[in-house]
């Protein structure tokens, strides 16, 4: 039986992926490069240092990963402070989980600074019992570390947790942690193959009580 739902954040709870893309586009264009969907899909779900390493190596940039990361973070932070858009069905799903008595956690590769900003803008400060950021683990997704840490903080076995993810690396992390996983693709991951995933839905709106009881 599912006792907890662990949410990824970017692209799953909130529509931040276009903001990341805008920031990365600006960093790339400044250097006469093109930030493509293929590069973005390789970066999605990973720790910031890992994703910027992919960006640097793919585009053959000379700057350090740290320089590129700081530049991206400055642009992204300014965009994020202007507001965030919740993904369809998010508030209804939170309400349903509360009604069913299912625990809730966030396990995001993002910095805690951005997680805190987003949950405050959504009014979710007291909704999640556990929040784990990418800064708390040495190995990012697709390694299972962040999801195992979330389960540990929830005092639950991995088999009692359901992960909601939008990226391939996140699904791989959830399955490596021996958890059930539902993929909720967004505009950047629609049509991708999600190996091992238990279920794919079009939006959070499709996750109802009947579906959760079946898992």
C-alpha positions in Angstrom: 0.0 0.0 0.0 1.2 3.5 -0.8 1.9 5.5 2.4 3.7 8.5 0.8 3.9 10.3 -2.4 7.3 11.9 -3.2 7.1 14.8 -5.7 9.8 15.9 -8.0 9.4 19.7 -8.4 10.6 21.4 -11.6 8.4 20.5 -14.5 6.2 18.3 -12.3 4.8 20.5 -9.6 5.5 23.9 -11.3 6.1 24.9 -14.9 9.7 26.1 -14.3 11.3 24.3 -17.2 10.6 27.2 -19.7 12.4 29.5 -17.2 15.4 27.2 -17.1 15.3 27.0 -20.9 15.2 30.8 -21.2 18.1 31.2 -18.8 20.2 28.5 -20.7 19.3 30.1 -24.0 20.7 33.4 -22.8 23.9 31.8 -21.6 24.4 29.9 -24.9 23.5 32.8 -27.2 25.9 35.1 -25.3 28.6 32.7 -26.6 27.2 32.3 -30.1 25.8 28.8 -29.4 22.4 27.2 -29.6 20.7 25.5 -26.7 18.7 22.7 -28.2 15.9 20.5 -26.9 18.2 17.5 -27.2 20.7 19.2 -24.8 17.9 20.2 -22.4 16.5 16.6 -22.2 20.0 15.3 -21.3 20.2 17.9 -18.5 16.8 17.6 -17.0 16.4 16.2 -13.5 20.1 16.2 -12.7 22.1 18.2 -10.1 23.1 21.7 -11.3 26.8 20.9 -11.5 26.1 17.7 -13.5 23.6 19.4 -15.9 26.0 22.4 -16.5 28.8 19.9 -17.2 26.7 18.4 -19.9 25.9 21.9 -21.3 29.6 22.9 -21.3 30.9 19.7 -22.9 28.2 19.5 -25.5 28.7 23.1 -26.7 32.5 23.0 -26.3 32.6 26.0 -24.0 35.9 27.2 -22.3 34.4 28.7 -19.2 34.4 26.7 -16.0 31.2 24.9 -15.0 31.0 27.1 -11.9 31.1 30.3 -14.0 28.3 29.0 -16.2 26.3 27.9 -13.2 26.5 31.2 -11.5 25.5 33.0 -14.7 22.5 30.7 -15.2 21.5 31.0 -11.5 21.4 34.8 -11.7 19.2 34.8 -14.7 16.9 32.0 -13.5 16.5 33.5 -10.0 15.3 36.8 -11.5 12.8 34.9 -13.7 11.6 32.8 -10.8 10.9 35.7 -8.5 8.5 37.1 -11.1 6.2 34.2 -10.3 5.6 30.5 -10.8 2.8 28.6 -12.6 1.5 25.4 -10.9 1.0 22.4 -13.1 -2.6 21.4 -13.8 -4.1 19.3 -11.1 -1.4 20.1 -8.4 -3.7 21.6 -5.8 -6.4 19.0 -6.3 -3.9 16.2 -5.9 -2.5 17.7 -2.7 -6.1 18.0 -1.3 -6.7 14.3 -2.3 -3.6 13.1 -0.5 -4.6 15.0 2.6 -8.0 13.4 2.5 -6.5 9.9 2.1 -4.0 10.5 4.9 -1.0 9.9 2.5 2.3 11.5 3.5 3.9 14.0 1.1 7.5 14.9 0.4 9.5 16.8 -2.2 12.8 15.4 -3.6 14.2 17.9 -6.1 17.6 18.3 -7.7 17.2 22.1 -7.3 18.9 24.2 -4.7 17.0 24.6 -1.4 16.9 28.3 -2.0 14.7 27.8 -5.1 12.6 25.1 -3.5 11.8 27.4 -0.6 10.9 30.2 -2.9 8.6 28.1 -5.0 6.7 26.4 -2.1 6.2 29.8 -0.4 4.8 31.2 -3.6 2.4 28.2 -3.9 1.4 28.5 -0.2 2.8 25.0 0.5 5.1 25.8 3.4 3.2 23.5 5.8 2.0 20.9 3.2 5.1 18.7 3.0 6.6 16.7 5.9 9.9 16.2 4.2 11.8 18.3 1.6 15.1 17.1 0.2 17.2 19.2 -2.1 20.0 18.2 -4.5 22.5 19.8 -2.1 21.9 17.1 0.4 23.2 14.2 -1.7 26.5 13.5 -3.3 25.1 11.7 -6.3 22.2 13.1 -8.2 19.5 11.5 -10.3 19.5 8.9 -12.0 21.1 7.6 -8.8 18.6 6.7 -6.2 20.2 8.7 -3.3 17.7 11.6 -3.1 14.6 9.3 -3.1 16.2 7.0 -0.5 17.0 9.9 1.7 13.4 11.2 1.4 12.0 7.7 2.4 14.5 7.6 5.3 13.3 11.0 6.6 9.7 9.8 6.2 10.6 6.7 8.3 9.1 4.6 5.5 10.4 1.7 3.4 11.0 2.4 -0.2 8.3 0.0 -1.3 5.8 2.2 0.6 6.6 5.3 -1.5 5.3 6.5 -4.9 7.4 8.9 -6.9 5.9 11.4 -9.4 8.4 12.4 -12.1 8.6 14.2 -15.4 12.1 13.3 -16.5 13.8 10.1 -17.5 16.7 10.5 -15.0 14.1 11.0 -12.3 12.2 7.8 -13.2 15.5 5.9 -13.3 16.3 7.2 -9.8 12.9 6.2 -8.4 13.1 2.7 -9.9 16.7 2.3 -8.7 15.4 3.1 -5.2 12.8 0.3 -5.6 9.9 2.7 -5.5 6.8 2.8 -7.6 6.8 5.6 -10.1 4.3 7.5 -12.2 5.7 9.6 -15.1 3.9 12.9 -15.8 5.6 14.2 -19.0 5.6 17.9 -19.7 6.1 19.8 -22.9 9.8 19.0 -23.0 9.5 15.2 -22.2 6.4 14.2 -24.0 6.9 11.3 -26.3 10.1 10.1 -24.6 10.5 6.5 -23.5 10.3 6.0 -19.8 11.8 2.6 -19.1 10.6 0.7 -16.1 8.0 3.3 -15.1 4.8 1.8 -13.6 2.4 4.2 -15.3 2.4 7.3 -17.6 -0.3 9.9 -17.3 -1.0 13.1 -19.2 -1.2 15.3 -16.1 -1.6 15.3 -12.4 -5.3 15.6 -12.9 -5.4 11.9 -13.8 -4.1 10.7 -10.5 -7.2 9.9 -8.4 -8.1 7.8 -5.4 -8.9 4.7 -7.5 -5.5 4.9 -9.3 -3.6 5.3 -6.0 -5.4 2.4 -4.4 -4.4 0.1 -7.3 -0.7 0.8 -7.0 
